[in-house]
């Protein structure tokens, strides 16, 4: 099991699950304390590469803090510690740090998307003629530290936009566990909408079971199905609502394995497929097929002893092409899949 | 709400009543009348103290909400209200920027006096930067300014309010001229909008020759003024044939058929149920829309979804003509139910013939007659939109929405 999924599973294992007031409080506390004031097991020993990963892990260990946010916090810490005297020097240092972060876990899309987003911002800001490097640095640090707030606000915005699509009397199919999807459903339930949810089991780490528990907690009728029952239940479903690990340039998404087939079944029965994702998950990738991504294997337990020649397919995620998606709910508004590439082009070209 | 002049109030009430009684119908008429009314609202608006733009926005919004409630099916009304609000917001930014530039020299000293007002604008920020921030705030959120958006509200508000404060104190006469300038600019913007609406048929028709070729067979359903002018324009250079489905139960196709026959166009009238039989001979389906939603879905007269499906079955291009004022920034959350209007069943059946069955409906189970006005056509079935701004793919519509509307106006509540 790679580090990325290990920590994700760890987060979910907690008793409280997704967006809780506790987590909000933690995120807000994280905003108040600048990273420099945090205890660090080994203070920078002259090697910036070493410390940035450590910094990242420190932030990531905060439950429910999104991966991209942790990456940006870690990069902010690099700026804070940097002794560069020119903007170019600072940029170079940051570039090395972000490359090190990305290399540390190549499978995480939101990590690299977060790094790219921040680097892009740094490059643009330095172009804004700050005469004084200290002023430039202060601004970058301020932005980085506010990113936690931005990401929180993003989730709220998405919940507001997404809940409009939840209609009274509708049945929603979800696949796996997503904090954004949960926040949409929570808000819809709080707005007194009557709907029911069907959760897939989400083998092998049973993320759907977590989702089902959350639904019980907010008083929404919920049905748990095995992953292979998606087509069977689709007839009674009004919409498919899923989160995403990453949104790629084509407007397609990369998400937990099984997303592709769920979207395919929904599309073939003319049910809308909605994806909820924060815009910092938009990644500069253009996978052409399933094998076009770096593999992210994880352990799959079949509960029987298998003879050695049997190979086990253990990919943790798949790519869903844009033609299977109806709309994306993001903090930039409700977008069609083709709008994603537009946003990315605006940022990077 | 701003103190409204009685005359204006009467005009608003009249228009609301007309809408409620469905005396004003159709997207073009309701759009035009809304523009005229809102121009009146803006020109008679009196509030020359500091937050003029916000008072103006508030006044327009108040009227807008009433008009929309009076006839929710006329989405064009809401579109026009949002367009006017967008004009006000845009002009506010440009007027503020130009005033800042004019008083640039004096502004410096004022700024020092009011340092406490400039709560958190960083020292490195120049006026040009703030202006850029304003503009991007208007443009709405994007990945490009995601990191800036944390401080966007304060950055957008600070220059306006501090500018207003200082000017209130020192030069109230200039303040007035700024307010006048804003109002003037907004009214000019509204006039331009009105002109765009008046010209949209001609602008769409201009593109006809690019789309209609010699000896082609065009199919349409019902009646549309935009389409009539489009075909007229094409007729000048090309000879082609038109199939018209009559569009039961309103039979507006009959009207179009007569108008086209008057132009000496080869016209064939067919029943709605014959569409599938004829579609294999058709080169292109062209229709006029009632409204275009933000996802590229179309609200159009009943029967057109069926035509769209028939066209898709035979891979015939399905082209939708729509002026920009029909572009609605909302998503159809539940299009099959929400965006529709039930007309009187008398169009479907004569009361004399069926009265005994209909009367029985009061007592128990009997015949019902429903007469919905509109179909929702999902964006996948549309090949091309032709607007007064050119031809667009359905997936590009969201971009046009971002260009013509401010995101804060999507919901007017």
Interface residues (C-beta under 8 A of the other chain):
Chain A: X117 X118 X121 X128 X130 X131 X132 X135 X136 X138 X139 X142 X143 X146 X147 X149 X150 X164 X165 X167 X279 X280 X282 X327 X331 X332 X333 X334 X335 X336 X337 X338 X339 X342 X343 X344 X346 X347
Chain B: X122 X123 X124 X129 X140 X141 X142 X143 X144 X146 X147 X148 X149 X150 X151 X294 X295 X296 X331 X333 X334 X379 X395 X396 X398 X399 X407
